[in-house]
Amino acid sequence: MSSAPAPEPRDPKAALVFDDPLSQQSSDDTDRGWDEAGEGDGAADLKRFLDEKPPHHL
């Protein structure tokens, strides 16, 4: 009678997860990393808007 080697433990990170992906907030759902300066003055916001407006939006 030969003893079979014990199976190696599985990596928990490799397990499939069948949760609803839309129920969790992703990193791009936040303002962090989108160059949000926070509360600024209105004149600076208007200048930035006008500077970054595409030419077909005149």
BELQUITA-V824306 format. One line per field, one symbol per residue. phi: phi as a letter, one per 20 degrees, with the letter a starting at -180 (. if undefined). A space follows every 50 residues. Layout:
BEGIN
phi=???
END
This chain:
BEGIN
phi=.eeffffffefffeffddfffeedeefeedefndmeenfcefffffffgf fefffedf
END
